[in-house]
Amino acid sequence: MLHDILLLVVGILIGAAIGFFLARYFMKKYLKQNPPINEDMIKALMMQMGRKPNQKQINQMMKAMEKYQ
């Protein structure tokens, strides 16, 4: 009986670890394919703030966003 409970607990822990790493892998893959912010969004945001962004500023913002992902 104790052996069965121990196997159940170990199985749950292994399953949770595998599930965590699989979910992490798929989320990283999804975010790499579909970044949350792209150049068009940055451009629209800066224009809403009353600035006319040039490509250099957009590239700087994109690099800053990639740094924190």
C-alpha positions in Angstrom: 0.0 0.0 0.0 2.8 2.4 0.9 4.6 1.4 -2.2 1.5 2.3 -4.4 1.1 5.7 -2.7 4.8 6.4 -3.3 4.6 5.5 -6.9 1.5 7.7 -7.4 3.3 10.7 -5.8 6.4 10.1 -7.9 4.3 9.8 -11.0 2.5 13.0 -10.3 5.8 14.9 -9.7 7.3 13.5 -12.9 4.2 14.4 -14.9 4.1 17.9 -13.5 7.8 18.4 -14.4 7.3 17.1 -17.9 4.2 19.3 -18.3 6.0 22.4 -17.1 8.9 22.0 -19.5 6.6 21.2 -22.4 4.4 24.2 -21.7 7.5 26.4 -21.4 8.9 25.1 -24.7 5.6 25.7 -26.6 5.1 29.2 -25.1 8.7 30.2 -26.1 8.1 28.9 -29.6 4.7 30.7 -29.9 6.1 34.0 -28.7 9.1 33.8 -31.1 6.7 33.2 -34.0 4.1 35.8 -32.8 5.9 38.5 -30.9 3.6 40.5 -28.6 4.7 43.8 -30.1 5.8 44.4 -33.7 7.1 47.4 -35.6 3.7 48.6 -36.7 2.4 48.6 -33.1 5.4 50.7 -31.9 4.9 53.1 -34.8 1.2 53.5 -34.0 2.0 54.0 -30.3 4.5 56.7 -30.9 2.2 58.4 -33.4 -0.6 58.4 -30.7 1.9 60.1 -28.3 2.3 62.8 -30.9 5.7 61.8 -32.3 6.6 60.9 -35.9 9.1 58.0 -35.4 11.8 57.3 -37.8 13.1 53.8 -38.6 16.1 54.1 -36.2 13.8 54.9 -33.3 11.6 51.9 -34.1 14.7 49.6 -34.4 15.9 50.8 -31.0 12.5 50.1 -29.4 12.5 46.6 -31.0 15.9 45.8 -29.7 14.9 47.0 -26.2 11.8 44.8 -26.3 13.8 41.7 -27.5 16.3 42.3 -24.7 13.6 41.7 -22.0 12.0 38.7 -23.6 
